[in-house]
Amino acid sequence: MAKKIVIAGGGVLGTQIGLICAYHGFDTTFWLRSEASIGRTQPKIERYSNLMLEDLAKAKSLVGNPMGAFLYPRGLVTDWQSASPESIDALIAQAKDRFANLIHLETDMAKAVKDADLVIESMSEDPEAKIGVYEAMKDLLDEKTILCTNSSTLLPSTFAEHTGRPGKYCALHFANTIWKNNTAEVMGHPGTDPEVYQAVVTFAGEIGMVPLQLHKEQPGYILNSMLVPFLSAAQALWATGVADPKTIDLTWELATSAPAGPFKILDIVGLETAYNINQMKPQAQVEGSIENQIGKLLKEKIEKGETGVNAGKGFYDYN
Ligand SMILES: NC(=O)c1ccc[n+]([C@@H]2O[C@H](COP(=O)([O-])OP(=O)(O)OC[C@H]3O[C@@H](n4cnc5c(N)ncnc54)[C@H](O)[C@@H]3O)[C@@H](O)[C@H]2O)c1
């Protein structure tokens, strides 16, 4: 279906989404608000494209290894069963070619969205900023253009009327490290046209994602509706002094055969994000509450620079 994809926002996720679209052969334009944004996005494109190419190169040594089926970059190799070192080399060559030729950066919104089949908004989680861009974009979009948001916490019904095309608007939510964790949660609002919804589901499959269909709006989608309470329960055990993070992780890993317990997951998510989620709870402001204690403990670690895997240290040491 879609031929031209536009990504609004060149941050952590926007960059990854644009790269995965180009990797799978779609002409991809990043709309960025200024030359300064281009300056910030270009190094991210460089960084994430290199990570994707490195993971493809590593996947060659996984061919024939029984663990390979669990470890290969699922968003990049669509048919692992028939993959060979030679076929992966061909994917690497094709990716380099596509990254060089299919990605465009544009600050002029009208030029960026002209003829777009699909626009994926992946801007900061700031409702006013998102509304401002939807309002600016709505008269520039072609009749055919479908608009999606990658918002993690905001519902599409909040924005539908601001897009000027509620029927052609829904959420398409990706996970960080999209080329390995290839989930695409597709969530409409009550006014989303079912045909548009299905077109988005099809597109998600075309870019190497596994489309996960939600039948109604749900804050946190499927994943975070489970993950956030799970991580909160683990943090409460820590904050109330029941057990230390390593023991809590070990319990979960041994008892369920899961590869990572909640504190390893928190290190991957990043402690700033965990702190922000905790502080949104009204109880976090109540002195003496468990949430208040969780906030204090997370803040102590953040102030020491122990914010997780990206910082080299969180609940675990990665150096
Ligand atoms: N980081 C994650 O793990 C993750 C995972 C899934 C979904 N998301 C969602 O993706 C979206 C982007 O998150 P991110 O982590 O990439 O954020 P980020 O902070 O890395 O990037 C945000 C981008 O939005 C741009 N932006 C902000 N205000 C703008 C404006 N007024 N006009 C134009 N551009 C503007 C910034 O320049 C930047 O390029 C959010 O809605 C978030 O909820 C994030």
The ligand as an ORCA input file, in Angstrom:
! r2SCAN-3c Opt
* xyz 0 1
  N      11.593      6.393     23.922
  C      10.839      5.307     23.939
  O      11.265      4.250     24.451
  C       9.470      5.302     23.284
  C       8.872      4.067     22.983
  C       7.622      4.068     22.331
  C       6.993      5.260     22.008
  N       7.601      6.446     22.342
  C       6.885      7.688     21.980
  O       7.519      8.254     20.868
  C       7.384      9.688     20.894
  C       8.772     10.300     20.805
  O       9.553      9.808     21.871
  P      11.142      9.841     21.816
  O      11.628      8.977     22.920
  O      11.614      9.602     20.425
  O      11.402     11.377     22.207
  P      12.682     12.293     21.938
  O      12.683     13.289     23.021
  O      13.894     11.460     21.716
  O      12.333     12.999     20.540
  C      11.270     13.904     20.402
  C      11.363     14.582     19.068
  O      10.241     15.465     18.942
  C      10.693     16.695     18.396
  N       9.776     17.750     18.783
  C       9.419     18.154     20.017
  N       8.559     19.185     19.959
  C       8.362     19.448     18.649
  C       7.591     20.398     17.933
  N       6.825     21.286     18.559
  N       7.623     20.361     16.592
  C       8.383     19.467     15.938
  N       9.141     18.539     16.547
  C       9.128     18.539     17.894
  C      12.107     16.863     18.987
  O      12.865     17.774     18.221
  C      12.623     15.420     18.889
  O      13.155     15.171     17.589
  C       6.643     10.020     22.185
  O       5.269     10.190     21.893
  C       6.850      8.754     23.042
  O       5.783      8.545     23.937
  C       8.824      6.504     22.949
*
